[in-house]
Amino acid sequence: MIAEERAIYEGRSRQRRDEIVELHRQGLKGYEIARELSVSAGLVSIRLKEAREAGMDLTRYAADRS
């Protein structure tokens, strides 16, 4: 088994964090995001914390009232 290159790993990690943030903005709860992406709820929590610390906007979208 060969380890993947660091840049590839970091790219996948950023992409996963962006997916988690987007689902969070759509209103999904941590365990729902985890189920959707087949990851642990702990990973979702860590990635959202990292996003907050990086200054990303985690504001949820307003509910559609039509």
N, C-alpha and C positions, 0 to 999 in steps of 0.2 A: 504494500500500500504506500502511495506517495502522497504527501501533504500538498494541498493546493497552495498556490502562490498567495502571499499576504494581500496583494492588491485585489485579487479575485474574491477572497474571503471578505474583505472590507466592503467591496462593491455589493456583494450579496447581502451583507449585514445592513447597509444603508437602504437598499431596496426593500428589505423586509421591514425595517423601521418605518419607511414611508408608507408601506401598505398598512401597517398597524395604525399609524397616525390617521390615515384616510378613513379607515373603518371606525376609529374612535370618533372622528369628526362627524361621521354619519350616525352616531348615536349608539353603536354597539358597546356592550359591556366587555370587560376584559376577558371573561370566560367565553363569551360569544366570539370574540376575535380569535382567541386561542383555538377554538373548535373550527372556525372557518379556515384558518391557516395551518392547522395540524401542528401547532406548537404548544408549549406549556403556558399556563396562565402567568407563571413567574416570568417567563421571557417577555410576554406582553407588558407586564408591569415594568420590567427593567428598561425596555425600549421606550416606553412612554416617559419614564423618568429621564432618560438620556435626551429625549426630544425636548422636554421642558427645560433641562439644563442648557441645551444648545440654543434656547430662545425660540423654538418653533411655536407657532400659533396652534394651540390644541382646541380652539373654540369649536364647539359643535355647531353644525348647520341648524338654522331655524327650522322648526317643523313646518311642513307644507300645510297651509290652512285653506286650501281651495275646496 
